[in-house]
Amino acid sequence: MAYNDFNMDSHWLPFTPNRQFRKEPRVFTGADGMVFTTHDGRKVVDGISSLWCVGAGHNRKPINEAIKKQLDTLDYATAFQASNDQAFKAAGMIAAMAPGDLNKVLFCNSGSEAADTSLKVALAYHRARGEGHRNVFIGREKGYHGVGFGGMSVGGIPANRKVFGPALLPRVDHLRFIHDPANAYIHNREPESQEDFLAELETRILPLHDPSNVAAIIVEPIAGSAGWYIPPKGYLKRLREICDKHGILLIFDEVITGFGRMGTNFGADFYDVVPDMLNFAKAVTNGVIPMGGVICRDRIYDQMMKTDAAEHIIEFFHGYTYSGHPVAAAAAIATLDLYQQENLFARAGEMGKVLGDAFHSTFKGLPNVIGIRSLGLAAAVELAPIAGSPGKRAFEIYLDCFRKGALVRPAGDVLVIAPPYIVEKQHIDTLVNTLADSVKAHA
Ligand SMILES: Cc1ncc(COP(=O)(O)O)c(C=O)c1O
């Protein structure tokens, strides 16, 4: 049934060209499994897990039921000076899934909050150890860590620097981007690169700031929002070694790679590297209720508790009203149970290979295609930009796909497909073929 009875006077859409949107609204009114219903009664296949969130697919009864039950039991309770039973249970499950001694979970409500929380933990931890001078952060070019000032500062998104640059944190530097044009085609594997993307960290960036001043390095294991850029083999292991050598904390922003996208619990498991902090959000609740968090190694928490301050003094002066919200925590518990019961992370790994094969066999040689990258359950096709109008080609292709019933994600001149883990081969075929037709039509 078509639903058109909404007016667009009040809702200012985030990260959206609003002027274009008003001419051609794209409004969802329902979703089930892999498929949305739109306001004008059309079906659209969710090719991006609704911003990398909906691993188990839409409208999953066990999650919905858990939320309803929680609302009737404990709807909300203060997060400060007291807590709720669901938050403890969810934290325990998350800690049990995390590798190594990543055992202490600080909840928040989004990936942006997780980024800022992790940076604040880094400063507080070093200060607690008597190294308060460690206050330099290192991020990476094209890194995305959300929209808070901390996350934007360590992020490497030019549009953020253009508009918000003057308000960003001062003591921040950036690793170079990890893309090697010689590795434009990456097919279900970690690329090998002749380029040493970390050389300048040791030869220039750390000497410039003095390593003893550096609090933390934060990276996404795979650069997700930028367009699924995959680090060369050994990159994250070496980054871990460099951080260890200089007493620098390593933060993995796993808001996209966490909870199954790589076919493993976390990107840290996929790459066999344990960071000091691991940021998560999105898929932890299947996207159904906002939740984010930072998983910290035991030694960070232990250090923060090792204080001479009186017992009524708060050890870490940070938190959100909705940290560990009971309804979000109930959603997380049900989601993580469901992922396990249906073995959905392994399925994501298997379907990732199918998706990667489809990308490479379909897009190679199509007009304007200059790269294809697949690993985990996500794949990207990179297109040559229209001269003078970067991003226009991919955006128009995105619109065209939407009209034809496929939700794909434009990122600059890259188009990404990252479906829910329940995806079937037929959905992959629909998504990839729709995208391919559109790429040809926009030659
Ligand atoms: C790696 C990463 N960090 C942080 C964020 C920000 O998350 P949120 O939009 O929930 O604030 C995102 C969002 O896509 C992300 O991909």
The ligand as a Tripos MOL2 file, in Angstrom:
@<TRIPOS>MOLECULE
LIG
   16    16     1     0     0
SMALL
NO_CHARGES

@<TRIPOS>ATOM
      1 C1         34.3630    3.2160   11.6310 C.3       1 LIG1
      2 C2         33.2530    4.1080   12.0930 C.ar      1 LIG1
      3 N1         33.3920    4.7760   13.2340 N.ar      1 LIG1
      4 C3         32.4220    5.5770   13.6930 C.ar      1 LIG1
      5 C4         31.2600    5.7520   12.9960 C.ar      1 LIG1
      6 C5         30.1980    6.6810   13.5010 C.3       1 LIG1
      7 O1         29.1290    5.9660   13.9620 O.3       1 LIG1
      8 P1         27.7450    6.7000   14.2890 P.3       1 LIG1
      9 O2         27.1820    7.1720   12.9820 O.co2     1 LIG1
     10 O3         26.9320    5.6350   14.9550 O.co2     1 LIG1
     11 O4         28.0490    7.8330   15.2140 O.co2     1 LIG1
     12 C6         31.0610    5.0660   11.7990 C.ar      1 LIG1
     13 C7         29.8250    5.2180   11.0230 C.2       1 LIG1
     14 O5         29.6710    4.7290    9.9310 O.2       1 LIG1
     15 C8         32.0990    4.2330   11.3240 C.ar      1 LIG1
     16 O6         31.9800    3.5850   10.1680 O.3       1 LIG1
@<TRIPOS>BOND
     1     1     2 1
     2     2     3 ar
     3     2    15 ar
     4     3     4 ar
     5     4     5 ar
     6     5     6 1
     7     5    12 ar
     8     6     7 1
     9     7     8 1
    10     8     9 2
    11     8    10 1
    12     8    11 1
    13    12    13 1
    14    12    15 ar
    15    13    14 2
    16    15    16 1
@<TRIPOS>SUBSTRUCTURE
     1 LIG1         1 GROUP 0 **** ****
